[in-house]
Amino acid sequence: MNQHNLITTANEIAGYRIVENLGIVRGIIVRSRSIVGNVFAGFQMLFGGNITIYTQLCEQARQEAYDLMVAHAGQLGANAIIAMRYDATEVTAGVTEVLCYGTAVKVDKAH
């Protein structure tokens, strides 16, 4: 499955028709903050603004969850994912689950 084309939050893809629905696919990653990261973030909080160390951690967790979802879709033989979403839940203090999910489908170019 192509990892970056034909993945959308919409329920259809312009120019394509869904020929088979393969079901829900997901990628789940559970991340914790490190003590060192918390210390650096604490310094950034003193000055306000974007806390880059947490931003990087969140972006990395989302990318890993996304990649796992794409791999799951590939295992099912999908060539597209529709209705893609992210969700995050704090499992315990400092530990967060990031879920990326969508519907794996097979699509053909519309005529």
C-alpha positions in Angstrom: 0.0 0.0 0.0 1.3 3.5 -0.9 1.9 5.1 2.5 0.9 8.7 1.7 -1.5 8.7 -1.2 -5.1 7.8 -0.9 -5.4 8.3 2.8 -8.1 10.8 3.8 -10.3 11.9 6.7 -13.1 12.0 4.1 -15.5 9.2 3.4 -14.6 9.0 -0.3 -11.6 9.9 -2.5 -12.3 12.2 -5.4 -11.6 10.5 -8.7 -11.8 7.0 -7.2 -14.6 4.6 -6.5 -14.6 2.1 -3.6 -14.8 -1.4 -4.9 -14.2 -3.3 -1.6 -14.5 -2.4 2.1 -11.9 -4.3 4.1 -12.8 -3.1 7.5 -11.3 -1.0 10.3 -7.5 -0.7 10.5 -5.6 0.8 13.4 -2.2 1.7 14.8 -1.7 2.1 18.5 1.4 3.4 20.3 1.8 4.0 24.0 4.3 6.6 25.0 5.7 8.0 28.2 7.6 11.2 28.9 11.2 10.8 30.1 12.5 12.5 33.2 15.0 14.3 31.1 12.3 15.5 28.7 10.2 16.7 31.6 13.2 18.8 32.9 13.8 20.4 29.5 10.1 21.0 29.1 10.0 22.6 32.5 12.7 25.1 31.4 10.7 25.9 28.3 7.5 26.4 30.4 9.3 29.1 32.3 9.6 31.2 29.2 6.2 30.3 27.7 5.3 29.5 24.1 5.6 26.2 22.3 7.0 23.4 24.4 9.0 21.9 21.5 10.1 18.7 23.3 6.5 17.7 23.9 5.5 18.8 20.4 8.2 16.5 19.0 7.1 13.6 21.3 3.5 14.0 20.1 4.4 14.2 16.4 6.6 11.1 16.7 3.8 9.2 18.5 1.3 10.2 15.8 3.6 9.2 13.0 4.3 5.8 14.6 0.6 5.1 15.1 -0.1 6.3 11.5 2.7 4.0 10.1 1.2 1.0 12.1 -2.2 1.8 10.6 -0.8 1.9 7.1 1.0 -1.4 7.7 -2.2 -3.0 9.0 -4.1 -1.8 5.9 -1.3 -3.2 3.7 -1.7 -6.6 5.4 -5.4 -6.6 4.3 -4.5 -5.7 0.7 -5.9 -2.2 0.9 -4.8 0.5 -1.5 -6.5 3.3 0.4 -7.8 4.4 3.8 -10.9 6.5 4.3 -12.3 8.2 7.4 -8.9 8.3 9.1 -8.8 9.7 12.6 -6.5 10.1 15.6 -7.4 9.7 19.2 -5.3 10.0 22.4 -6.0 8.8 25.9 -4.0 9.2 29.1 -3.4 5.7 30.4 -1.8 6.9 33.6 0.1 10.0 34.6 2.7 10.7 32.0 1.7 7.7 29.8 -0.5 8.3 26.7 -2.0 6.0 24.1 -2.2 7.4 20.6 -4.6 5.6 18.2 -4.7 6.2 14.5 -7.6 4.4 12.8 -9.7 4.4 9.6 -11.4 2.1 7.1 -9.2 0.1 4.7 -10.7 -0.1 1.2 -9.7 -1.1 -2.3 -10.3 1.6 -4.8 -10.2 2.0 -8.6 -9.9 5.1 -10.7 -13.3 6.4 -11.6 -14.1 6.4 -15.3 
